Amino acid sequence: MKKLSLILPLAILTFGSIAVKSQDTSPNTYTQSVTREVLANGYPTQDKKQILELVRYTIAPKTKLPIHIHPGMQIERVESGTLTYTVVDGEAKITKANGTEVILKKGKTIDITVGDALVEPGGMVHYGENKTNSPVILLSASLFDAKQPKSILINPQNK
């Protein structure tokens, strides 16, 4: 399967989007060290308003993702590495590998590692950071609004 890099267009007022890398090399793009490999996808209804995807994300060492939201629910499981995860607004549910559940609230940060799972409700403001020298690999399932970008950047001054 082909791995695709992500770019972050920053030209849209306070919002941008994370999108599959294109040929666009405009000065308004910022490349992150993240690959997004779609393993499977489909539309749950004939109107194609939502898309269901299974994705493998690989986050390079020493990479901090921008503050963002998703246009629907996303769940992940850490396959490799340790991700430092912060909720800026809203809350996320983490299930540690040992079965312990943690509700991560606004302003809180947690390290999630191999075997840990994460539930991100649509619209919950968050970011992740790989502070280590090894890649982080996440297996992710999402049910998103098909007409929206997979991630939408949030300007922290507006939160």
trRosetta pair geometry for C-beta under 8 A, 3 or more apart (Angstrom, degrees):
i j d omega theta_ij theta_ji phi_ij phi_ji
1 37 5.5 96 117 -168 125 111
1 38 7.6 -146 -176 68 131 56
1 39 6.9 -52 -95 -104 173 57
2 37 7.5 179 91 -125 39 86
3 35 4.2 -3 -180 -172 113 135
3 36 7.6 132 -163 57 67 33
3 37 5.0 -45 -107 -77 71 103
3 58 7.4 -20 -146 27 133 126
4 20 4.8 -16 155 -147 144 98
4 21 5.9 -170 179 26 85 92
4 35 6.5 132 64 -158 37 75
4 36 5.4 -40 72 64 94 82
4 37 7.1 151 18 -84 76 50
4 38 8.0 10 17 -5 123 90
5 20 7.9 104 73 -163 46 55
5 21 4.1 29 75 -27 89 142
5 31 6.6 3 158 -155 129 106
5 32 7.9 169 -178 69 87 64
5 34 7.2 112 -154 75 60 54
5 35 6.1 -50 -91 -101 49 68
5 36 7.9 90 -158 17 8 82
6 18 5.1 0 -173 -173 125 100
6 19 7.1 138 -153 66 74 29
6 20 7.0 -63 -107 -107 58 32
6 21 6.5 -129 -98 -45 9 86
6 31 7.7 140 89 -152 55 60
6 32 5.4 -17 82 56 104 107
6 34 4.8 -13 25 79 123 105
6 35 7.4 -173 -14 -107 87 21
6 36 5.7 78 -61 -13 105 117
7 18 7.5 161 77 -150 35 55
7 19 6.1 -29 62 64 83 79
7 20 7.9 20 19 123 87 17
7 21 5.0 106 -23 -103 104 70
7 22 7.3 -86 24 20 140 71
7 24 7.5 -175 98 75 168 105
7 29 4.8 -15 -177 -166 123 117
7 30 7.1 137 -167 65 71 40
7 31 5.6 -40 -110 -98 77 66
7 32 7.5 169 -112 15 26 78
8 16 5.7 69 175 124 78 137
8 17 7.5 -170 -142 88 56 33
8 18 5.7 -24 -96 -97 78 68
8 29 6.7 133 65 -160 49 63
8 30 4.7 -33 65 64 105 91
8 31 7.5 -178 17 -85 83 19
8 32 6.1 68 -22 -22 115 107
8 66 6.2 107 -143 7 157 140
8 153 6.4 86 -165 -60 109 134
9 12 6.5 61 119 -8 107 101
9 16 4.9 -169 87 -160 66 104
9 17 6.0 12 43 46 102 75
9 19 6.9 14 -6 16 105 120
9 28 6.0 31 -154 128 74 100
9 29 5.8 -37 -94 -99 57 75
10 16 5.0 -40 -100 -81 39 151
10 28 5.6 -147 57 -177 76 76
10 29 7.2 162 7 -105 87 23
10 30 5.8 47 -28 -6 124 113
10 153 7.2 -33 -108 63 68 168
11 16 7.2 98 32 -107 46 103
11 26 7.9 -22 -38 117 139 136
11 28 3.9 10 -51 -172 111 147
12 15 5.2 -45 111 82 116 68
12 16 5.2 153 41 -92 103 56
12 17 7.5 37 22 -11 146 83
14 154 7.4 10 150 -158 95 43
14 155 3.8 -87 -157 2 91 131
14 157 7.9 -116 -131 62 117 92
14 158 5.3 47 -169 -17 151 150
15 152 5.4 -14 -163 179 112 100
15 153 5.8 148 -160 69 49 73
15 154 7.0 -4 -107 -93 74 42
15 155 7.3 -93 -61 -17 44 91
16 66 8.0 12 59 99 121 158
16 152 7.2 156 75 -162 38 52
16 153 3.8 13 48 28 88 130
17 149 3.1 -141 -154 -99 130 176
17 150 7.5 107 -177 40 97 59
17 151 6.4 138 -161 82 60 60
17 152 5.6 -27 -100 -105 73 57
17 153 6.7 -119 -60 -3 23 87
18 32 7.7 -28 -128 21 111 137
18 68 6.7 4 -19 -128 117 163
18 149 6.4 137 50 159 51 119
18 150 5.9 -68 81 72 95 95
18 151 3.7 20 25 56 116 116
18 152 8.0 -108 8 -54 77 22
18 153 7.3 118 -38 -50 78 87
19 22 7.3 -13 119 -18 116 104
19 149 5.7 -78 -73 -137 89 111
19 150 7.3 145 -98 21 47 96
20 36 6.8 -114 -98 68 80 126
21 31 7.5 35 -106 -121 118 101
24 29 6.3 133 116 -45 103 146
25 29 7.1 -104 -146 39 28 135
26 29 5.7 105 67 -11 76 100
32 63 6.4 92 -174 -165 90 120
32 65 6.6 44 -146 -112 150 68
32 66 7.8 -117 -75 -8 133 91
33 59 7.1 86 102 -167 81 51
33 60 3.3 -54 139 29 124 135
33 63 4.6 -130 60 -92 105 134
34 57 6.2 -15 -171 -166 104 98
34 58 6.9 160 -156 81 53 52
34 59 5.3 -10 -107 -105 89 66
34 60 7.0 -118 -68 1 44 84
34 63 6.7 158 -57 157 84 155
34 65 7.1 46 -54 -94 144 104
35 57 7.0 160 81 -153 54 47
35 58 4.6 6 48 49 101 102
36 55 5.9 -18 -167 -170 83 126
36 56 7.9 152 -157 78 37 49
36 57 5.8 -9 -102 -103 65 76
36 150 7.7 117 -149 84 158 168
37 55 6.5 143 74 -163 49 68
37 56 4.4 -16 63 60 108 96
37 57 7.7 -170 24 -74 74 30
37 58 7.5 39 -5 -6 110 101
38 41 5.7 -27 -174 -28 122 119
38 53 6.0 -68 -136 -159 98 114
38 54 7.5 101 -166 76 59 55
38 55 5.5 -36 -103 -103 52 84
39 54 4.5 -62 67 106 107 100
39 55 6.4 -176 7 -97 87 24
39 56 6.0 78 -42 -16 114 95
40 53 7.2 166 90 -153 53 49
40 54 4.5 24 49 39 90 114
41 51 6.1 5 -173 178 112 103
41 52 6.5 164 -152 88 60 55
41 53 4.3 -8 -104 -105 99 78
41 54 7.1 -151 -67 24 59 65
42 51 7.5 165 87 -155 24 67
42 52 5.6 -16 65 60 73 99
43 46 7.6 99 119 -104 121 16
43 48 4.4 -38 -142 -113 154 70
43 50 6.9 133 -148 80 71 57
43 51 5.9 -46 -93 -104 69 62
43 52 7.3 157 -105 14 18 84
43 146 6.9 5 -111 -78 103 147
44 50 5.8 -15 32 83 107 112
44 52 5.5 82 -46 -23 100 123
44 143 7.4 6 -17 -136 138 111
45 48 7.1 -136 84 -45 71 29
45 49 6.6 -7 65 30 120 90
45 50 6.9 66 22 38 100 96
48 51 7.6 23 -167 -71 73 80
48 146 5.7 -70 158 55 75 170
49 145 6.9 -42 163 -143 75 67
49 146 5.9 -180 167 21 21 110
49 147 7.5 -38 -149 -10 58 103
50 72 6.8 115 -139 -103 105 157
50 143 5.7 14 175 -179 126 84
50 144 6.5 158 -155 81 75 34
50 145 6.3 -55 -103 -103 67 33
50 146 5.7 179 -130 -30 9 93
51 142 8.0 24 98 102 81 93
51 143 7.6 178 84 -147 40 45
51 144 5.6 -19 58 62 86 87
51 146 4.3 108 -27 -98 99 90
52 141 7.5 -3 -173 -173 84 89
52 142 7.3 178 -146 89 44 50
52 143 5.3 -9 -100 -101 76 77
53 140 7.8 14 106 109 94 91
53 141 7.1 175 89 -149 51 47
53 142 5.2 -4 55 54 93 92
53 144 7.3 -10 11 14 111 109
54 139 7.5 -6 -172 -177 88 87
54 140 7.3 159 -156 87 43 51
54 141 5.4 -15 -101 -99 70 78
55 139 7.7 160 85 -159 46 44
55 140 4.6 -22 65 67 92 102
55 141 7.7 164 20 -84 73 30
55 142 7.0 -3 10 7 117 109
56 79 7.7 -20 -139 13 99 150
56 137 6.5 -9 -173 -169 97 96
56 138 7.2 161 -156 82 48 50
56 139 5.8 -21 -102 -104 74 63
56 140 7.4 167 -89 20 23 82
57 76 7.7 -36 29 -126 122 129
57 136 7.9 -3 111 107 94 87
57 137 7.1 163 85 -153 55 46
57 138 4.5 -2 55 56 103 101
57 140 6.0 37 -7 -7 108 128
58 135 5.3 -4 -171 -180 94 132
58 136 7.3 157 -156 80 45 50
58 137 5.3 -12 -103 -102 74 78
59 63 5.3 -147 177 71 89 133
59 65 7.3 -65 -129 -49 129 110
59 81 7.6 -150 63 96 95 158
59 83 6.9 76 51 -102 149 109
59 128 7.0 -84 -104 110 169 122
59 130 4.6 164 121 -30 114 135
59 135 6.4 149 72 -163 48 73
59 136 4.3 -9 55 57 106 101
59 137 7.8 -164 20 -73 72 32
59 138 7.3 38 -9 -3 107 105
60 63 4.8 97 68 -35 78 132
60 130 6.8 173 89 69 35 146
60 135 5.9 -40 -114 -107 35 87
61 130 5.9 -119 -126 127 31 119
61 132 5.9 -92 -129 98 90 60
61 133 4.9 27 -143 -150 146 28
61 134 6.0 90 -81 20 108 11
61 135 6.3 -79 -41 -69 73 47
62 130 6.7 -49 -7 98 16 87
62 131 7.1 43 -102 -144 49 31
62 132 7.8 -122 -48 72 58 29
62 133 7.4 22 -34 -97 95 50
63 129 7.1 -168 98 -150 50 56
63 130 4.9 27 48 43 83 106
64 127 7.1 35 177 155 80 124
64 128 8.0 -168 -149 103 49 44
64 129 4.3 -5 -112 -114 75 101
64 130 7.8 -143 -70 33 43 58
65 68 7.0 -70 149 10 108 118
65 127 5.0 -170 87 -162 89 87
65 128 5.0 35 26 56 126 72
65 129 6.7 -140 18 -75 73 54
66 127 6.3 -113 126 -116 20 125
66 153 5.3 -6 117 -126 136 104
66 154 8.0 169 142 41 96 63
67 88 5.6 37 -142 -33 119 159
67 125 6.2 18 179 -179 101 96
67 126 7.2 177 -146 95 67 15
67 127 4.8 -73 -91 -47 51 121
67 153 7.0 84 80 -160 63 66
67 154 4.7 -76 120 64 101 99
67 156 5.5 104 24 -70 158 91
67 159 7.5 -100 155 -15 150 151
68 125 7.5 179 93 -144 18 62
68 126 7.1 -40 65 67 60 60
68 127 6.6 99 17 -88 75 79
68 151 4.5 21 164 179 146 108
68 152 6.0 148 -160 72 88 40
68 153 5.2 -51 -97 -100 90 42
68 154 5.9 170 -105 1 29 89
69 122 7.4 65 170 -178 102 53
69 123 5.3 10 -166 -135 135 28
69 124 6.5 151 -130 62 88 34
69 125 5.5 -46 -71 -90 95 59
69 126 7.6 102 -94 22 52 74
69 151 7.2 152 75 -157 34 64
69 152 5.2 -21 60 59 86 96
69 154 6.1 76 -15 -46 94 119
70 73 7.6 96 100 -123 125 5
70 74 5.0 10 91 -14 174 125
70 120 6.2 80 24 120 131 124
70 122 5.8 -100 93 -121 80 62
70 123 7.7 -83 63 -27 55 31
70 124 7.8 -5 32 45 87 77
70 142 6.8 -109 178 -143 143 130
70 144 6.4 -94 170 -104 97 110
70 150 6.8 -26 -132 166 90 55
70 151 5.9 -42 -91 -101 71 63
70 152 7.5 160 -95 14 22 83
71 122 6.1 11 170 -147 21 113
71 123 8.0 56 -114 -57 35 68
71 144 4.9 74 80 -161 88 94
71 145 4.2 -79 146 32 122 104
71 148 3.6 94 -45 89 171 151
71 149 7.2 125 -12 65 126 50
71 150 7.7 -119 24 -140 98 20
71 152 6.7 81 -49 -18 92 118
72 122 4.4 -22 -115 -86 13 124
72 142 6.3 108 92 175 108 91
72 143 5.0 -118 156 101 133 60
72 144 3.8 -167 32 -108 128 44
72 145 5.7 168 -42 -15 111 66
72 148 8.0 153 -14 57 95 132
73 119 7.3 -16 -165 -170 104 84
73 120 6.8 154 -156 86 55 60
73 121 5.8 -32 -104 -128 84 42
73 122 5.5 -68 -51 -35 51 85
73 142 6.8 -179 98 -147 52 62
73 143 5.4 15 56 49 90 94
74 120 4.6 -8 63 61 89 111
74 122 8.0 108 -8 -77 78 62
74 140 6.0 -4 -174 -170 103 111
74 141 7.3 167 -154 87 56 44
74 142 4.1 -13 -105 -102 83 99
74 143 8.0 -165 -76 26 49 53
74 144 7.6 18 -66 -63 94 99
75 117 6.8 6 -179 -179 97 102
75 118 6.7 168 -155 87 54 56
75 119 5.2 -13 -106 -105 90 66
75 120 7.2 -174 -81 22 39 73
75 140 6.9 161 85 -151 44 61
75 141 5.2 -6 58 58 94 90
75 142 7.5 180 21 -78 58 53
76 117 6.8 173 91 -153 49 58
76 118 4.7 -2 56 54 94 103
76 120 7.5 29 0 -4 100 110
76 138 4.5 -14 -164 -174 125 117
76 139 6.6 145 -156 74 66 45
76 140 4.5 -22 -97 -96 87 82
76 141 7.9 -179 -79 22 43 59
77 115 7.4 -22 -172 -148 97 20
77 116 7.3 169 -150 89 58 40
77 117 4.8 -24 -97 -100 77 82
77 118 7.7 -176 -77 18 34 73
77 138 7.0 146 69 -158 38 66
77 139 4.9 -14 57 58 93 99
77 140 8.0 -169 21 -73 61 44
78 81 6.8 -120 -170 69 109 68
78 82 7.6 39 -167 -106 150 34
78 83 6.4 -153 -104 9 122 109
78 112 5.4 173 -37 135 139 97
78 113 5.7 -158 108 162 156 15
78 114 5.5 -116 113 -93 103 27
78 115 6.7 -32 69 27 92 29
78 116 5.0 24 20 54 119 84
78 117 7.7 -139 5 -76 73 37
78 118 7.9 70 -35 -11 88 107
78 136 7.0 -56 -141 -167 99 95
78 137 7.5 108 -166 79 57 57
78 138 6.0 -40 -102 -102 51 73
79 114 7.0 4 163 -126 16 78
79 137 4.3 -55 69 102 108 104
79 138 6.7 172 9 -105 90 17
79 139 5.4 85 -44 -21 119 99
80 114 6.4 21 -103 -91 28 100
80 134 7.4 -106 152 142 101 116
80 135 6.7 34 107 95 119 84
80 136 6.6 178 94 -148 71 34
80 137 4.1 40 40 30 102 107
81 113 7.2 -129 116 -136 36 69
81 114 7.4 119 38 -57 29 83
81 130 6.6 -10 164 -134 140 112
81 132 6.2 -169 -155 55 98 143
81 134 5.3 -162 -103 104 99 101
81 135 5.9 -114 -55 108 145 42
81 136 3.6 -130 94 -100 143 60
81 137 6.3 121 14 10 111 64
82 111 5.4 -1 -176 -174 111 108
82 112 7.1 161 -155 80 60 39
82 113 4.5 -18 -103 -96 82 93
82 130 7.6 128 83 -136 58 69
82 131 7.7 -45 98 49 103 86
82 132 5.7 101 52 -31 97 137
82 136 6.8 -98 58 -99 24 110
83 111 7.2 153 78 -155 39 57
83 112 5.2 -16 62 60 92 91
83 113 7.7 179 21 -77 63 45
83 128 4.9 -12 -180 -167 115 122
83 129 7.2 137 -166 64 67 36
83 130 6.1 -45 -109 -83 68 72
83 136 4.8 95 -67 -155 93 157
83 138 7.2 13 -35 -64 151 116
84 109 6.2 11 178 -178 91 112
84 110 7.7 177 -151 91 54 30
84 111 5.5 -32 -97 -97 66 72
84 128 6.7 143 77 -162 51 63
84 129 4.6 -26 65 65 104 92
84 130 7.5 171 18 -87 83 21
84 131 5.5 35 -7 -10 131 114
85 92 7.4 -82 147 73 128 155
85 94 7.7 148 74 -83 144 129
85 104 7.2 26 110 159 108 175
85 109 6.8 161 83 -153 43 64
85 110 5.6 -21 62 64 94 76
85 111 7.5 139 14 -111 80 21
85 112 5.5 17 -2 0 129 113
85 118 6.8 -140 -141 -113 171 147
85 126 6.9 3 -176 -178 86 120
85 127 7.9 -177 -148 95 51 39
85 128 5.0 -19 -102 -106 71 87
85 129 8.0 -170 -72 23 34 66
86 108 7.2 -176 -143 97 63 37
86 109 4.4 -22 -94 -98 86 89
86 126 6.3 166 90 -155 54 73
86 127 5.7 -5 59 59 100 77
86 128 7.4 175 20 -88 71 38
86 129 7.7 25 -3 0 108 103
87 90 6.2 -118 -169 75 113 71
87 91 6.1 36 -166 -117 162 36
87 92 5.4 -163 -80 3 122 102
87 104 5.0 150 -12 127 129 101
87 105 6.4 -151 83 135 143 15
87 106 5.8 -100 120 -97 105 31
87 107 7.1 -31 86 16 81 27
87 108 5.8 13 42 55 103 77
87 109 7.9 -161 18 -78 64 45
87 124 6.7 -47 -139 170 100 108
87 125 7.3 96 -171 83 61 63
87 126 5.1 -36 -110 -99 50 98
88 106 7.0 -5 137 -144 24 74
88 107 7.4 58 -138 -69 32 45
88 125 4.1 -70 71 119 107 105
88 126 5.9 -166 8 -86 85 33
88 127 6.9 50 -33 -1 115 90
88 154 7.4 -177 81 86 153 145
88 156 7.4 -113 -151 -119 145 89
88 159 6.0 2 150 160 120 162
89 106 5.4 20 -119 -116 38 108
89 124 7.1 -165 92 -160 63 53
89 125 4.0 37 42 39 93 121
89 159 5.7 -141 -32 -162 134 118
90 106 6.6 113 32 -73 25 88
90 121 6.6 -136 174 62 137 111
90 123 6.9 144 -75 110 151 77
90 124 3.6 -133 94 -129 152 81
90 125 6.0 134 10 23 107 68
90 126 7.6 -75 60 -44 111 95
91 103 5.6 12 175 177 130 93
91 104 6.1 161 -158 81 73 52
91 105 4.9 -24 -102 -105 106 55
91 106 6.9 -68 -68 -32 73 66
91 121 7.8 38 73 17 62 120
91 124 6.8 -93 51 -133 27 128
92 103 7.7 163 81 -158 38 52
92 104 4.8 -11 60 57 87 108
92 118 6.1 0 167 -168 125 92
92 119 6.3 167 -168 78 73 57
92 120 5.4 -18 -119 -96 111 64
92 121 7.5 -155 -101 8 61 77
92 124 6.0 133 -67 148 85 155
92 126 6.5 42 -41 -82 135 150
93 101 6.5 -15 -171 -166 98 102
93 102 7.4 152 -159 80 51 49
93 103 5.8 -26 -102 -104 71 66
93 104 7.5 -173 -87 16 19 80
93 118 7.4 151 84 -157 53 44
93 119 4.3 2 56 47 99 112
94 101 7.1 152 83 -157 52 51
94 102 4.5 -13 62 61 102 100
94 103 7.9 -176 22 -83 74 19
94 104 5.8 56 -11 -24 112 114
94 110 6.1 -106 -16 93 168 155
94 112 6.0 -136 -141 -94 126 117
94 116 6.2 -5 -173 -179 100 111
94 117 7.1 155 -158 83 51 50
94 118 5.5 -13 -105 -102 73 72
94 119 7.9 -151 -69 20 32 72
95 99 6.9 -22 -175 -145 96 30
95 100 7.4 158 -157 81 52 41
95 101 5.3 -23 -102 -100 73 74
95 102 7.8 -179 -81 21 28 71
95 116 6.8 166 86 -160 52 61
95 117 4.5 -1 55 57 100 101
95 118 7.9 -149 24 -64 69 31
95 119 7.9 54 -10 -14 97 99
96 99 6.9 -30 75 40 78 22
96 100 4.4 4 38 58 121 92
96 101 7.6 -145 10 -74 78 25
96 102 6.8 63 -32 -8 99 110
96 115 7.7 39 169 109 51 95
96 116 5.3 -29 -127 -110 44 94
97 113 7.4 -57 -20 85 123 82
97 114 6.8 23 -71 105 143 61
97 115 3.0 51 -107 112 116 125
97 116 5.5 -68 -39 -61 78 59
102 110 6.6 130 112 -103 150 163
104 108 5.0 -149 -165 90 79 120
104 109 7.9 62 -158 -100 123 9
104 110 5.6 -108 -100 -3 131 126
105 108 5.3 73 60 2 61 126
112 116 4.1 -145 -164 99 90 146
112 118 6.1 -22 -118 -56 170 117
113 116 5.6 84 51 -2 45 122
120 124 5.5 -144 -167 58 77 128
120 126 6.6 -107 -130 26 121 149
121 124 4.9 97 63 -29 79 119
122 144 7.7 144 -104 -117 114 65
125 154 5.5 -29 -133 17 112 171
125 159 6.1 164 162 -120 171 141
128 136 7.9 -127 150 92 130 160
130 135 7.2 -15 -161 -148 159 35
130 136 4.6 -147 -100 -7 120 120
132 136 7.5 115 43 -54 117 93
142 150 7.5 84 100 -151 166 94
144 148 6.5 -122 167 66 106 105
144 150 6.4 -71 -99 -124 175 59
145 148 4.3 55 84 8 109 116
148 152 7.0 -51 176 -52 111 118
149 152 5.7 128 66 -74 111 74
154 158 7.0 -128 -179 66 82 106
154 159 6.2 54 155 -52 124 121
155 158 4.7 67 79 7 97 109
155 159 7.7 179 91 -16 53 87
156 159 5.6 -57 -152 27 45 114
